[in-house]
Amino acid sequence: MPVTAIVGANWGDEGKGKMTDVLSADSSYVVRFQGGSNAGHTIINEYGKFALHMLPSGVFNPDVVNVIGPGTALDADVLLKERDELVARGVPEPKLAISSRAQIVLPVHRLFDELEEERLGARSFGSTKQGIAPFYADKYAKLGIQVADLYDEHRLMRRLEQMLDAKNVLLEHMYGKPSMRAKDLFQTLKAQGEKLRPYVVDTTQMLNDAYRNGKTILLEGQLGALRDPDHGIYPFSTSSSTLAGFATVGAGLPASAIDSVVAVVKAYSSCVGAGPFVSELEGEEAEQLRRRGGDAGEYGALTGRPRRVGWFDAVATRYGCMVQGATEIALTNLDVLGYLDQIPVCVAYELQDGTVTDRFPVSAELEHAKPVIQTFEGWKSDISQARTFEELPEAARRYIAFIEASVQAKAKYISVGPRRDQLITRDI
C-alpha cells in the first residue's frame, strides 16, 4: 500500500514539482496537504512550461485524481484559473477532488497580508501577499470558512459576520481603511461555491478507501523544511507545517500510512523570501549561478523575484532531511554546476562566539552564522544527456557521494535538466 510524501529539504524551490509530475505517472492520487497559492511548482513536459500554484502537480497525467486536502489554504480563484489555463493549452481535463473540509482564502486575507507587509516596511517577512498568514491565523482562531459552508447560506453569513467583527475594527482604526461587509463577501463566496461544486467530495473517506485498497498515493508538500513554523527559520517561515510528519494530517490519512519520504535536494542552494541564508552569494558570482539555474534561471515561479542563491549547504540540508525523515533524496539541478572548475560547499557554520558547528542552530544563533567552505573538483562538462549514474563524470559522482554522506540518505533520483526525461533513477 505505497504512500509517498514528496517534500523539500531546504527553503523551498528545490524542484518538487518536476518530481511529483514524474512520479505521478505511476500513481492513482496526488494530494496537496498544506499551503496555498503562495509558492509555485514549475513543470516542463510535452504540453509546455507551467507554474502551478494551487493545483497538485499530477494534473498532467489524465488518470491521476488530484486532491486538495483539508490541510490546504484553498484559493478558489487561483485554482479555477489554473484549471482553465491548462485546458486552454491542450492539457486533458484533469481529475480534481476538493475536500469539503478544506478552508477558503478570502479577499480579506489577501488585503490584511498586503496591509501588514506595508506597515512593517523594512521589518517585513517577505510575504508573497497571497493571504496565507491571515488565513491560517483565522483557521486556528476558529474563524475560517470551510468549503462545506458555501452550501449553507445561513451558516455562511453567520461565519462571515463573526469573522469581520474584529477585522473591521483593525481595518478602520489600525490601517485607516474602510470596513468590509459580510453580504459582499457572501455573494462572492456563493458564486465560487457553484464553480467548485462539481469537484467537492469527502476526500478523507476517498483517500482512506484508496489506501485500504492498495492504491498508490503521492502527498505533495509546498516549500521546504526550513520554512516550517516549528522547525524552520522562524519567524521567516510559512504558516503551515511543511514536514512529511504533517502530510497524513493535511491529507486525512492514518499516521502510519507513509511508506517513503522523498526529500528533494538541490545541488546548490536557493530561496525566495527573507530570513537567514548562511551560504548566500552576492554580486556577479551569485548572478552567474542564478542565470544558469533551471530552465529560465532562478526566479520565483509566483513573484518573478530573483531567488537568493548560494552553494550547497550541508548543515541545513542534513537537518532538513532529518526533520523530514527522508528515506531517500531526489537531487535536482546537478547539471547547472557544470560550468565550475571548483565547486564550493558549506560544510559547517562559524557562530558569533567563534564556535564551529555542523548542526543547524536556532534562529537566534543562525542570524550571525558564517559558512565554513570546502571545495570539490568540478566536472566542466554538459551532463544533461546522461541517463544512467555510470554516464556521469567521476567528479560528478564524487559530488553526489559527498551529498549522500552529508544528508545520510541515498540519491534515488538525480535530475540533470528540467524536462521529464532528464532524470536518472537508481536502485538503492
Sequence and secondary structure as in RCSB ss.txt:
>XXXX:A:sequence
MPVTAIVGANWGDEGKGKMTDVLSADSSYVVRFQGGSNAGHTIINEYGKFALHMLPSGVFNPDVVNVIGPGTALD
ADVLLKERDELVARGVPEPKLAISSRAQIVLPVHRLFDELEEERLGARSFGSTKQGIAPFYADKYAKLGIQVADL
YDEHRLMRRLEQMLDAKNVLLEHMYGKPSMRAKDLFQTLKAQGEKLRPYVVDTTQMLNDAYRNGKTILLEGQLGA
LRDPDHGIYPFSTSSSTLAGFATVGAGLPASAIDSVVAVVKAYSSCVGAGPFVSELEGEEAEQLRRRGGDAGEYG
ALTGRPRRVGWFDAVATRYGCMVQGATEIALTNLDVLGYLDQIPVCVAYELQDGTVTDRFPVSAELEHAKPVIQT
FEGWKSDISQARTFEELPEAARRYIAFIEASVQAKAKYISVGPRRDQLITRDI
>XXXX:A:secstr
  EEEEEESSSS SSHHHHHHHHGGG SEEEE SB SSS EEEEETTEEEEESSS TTTTSTT EEEE TTBEE 
HHHHHHHHHHHHHTT    EEEEETT EE  HHHHHHHHHHHHHHGGG     SSSHHHHHHHHHTT   BGGGG
G HHHHHHHHHHHHHHHHHHHHHTS      HHHHHHHHHHHHHHHGGGEE HHHHHHHHHHTT  EEEEEEEEG
GG TTTSSTTSS SS  SHHHHHHHHT  TT   EEEEEEESSEEE SSS  TTB  HHHHHHHHHHSTTT SB 
TTT  B EEESEEHHHHHHHHHHHT SEEEEE GGGGGG SEEEEEEEEE TTS EESS   HHHHTT EEEEEE
EE   S  TT  SGGGS HHHHHHHHHHHHHHTS EEEEE SSBTTSEEE   
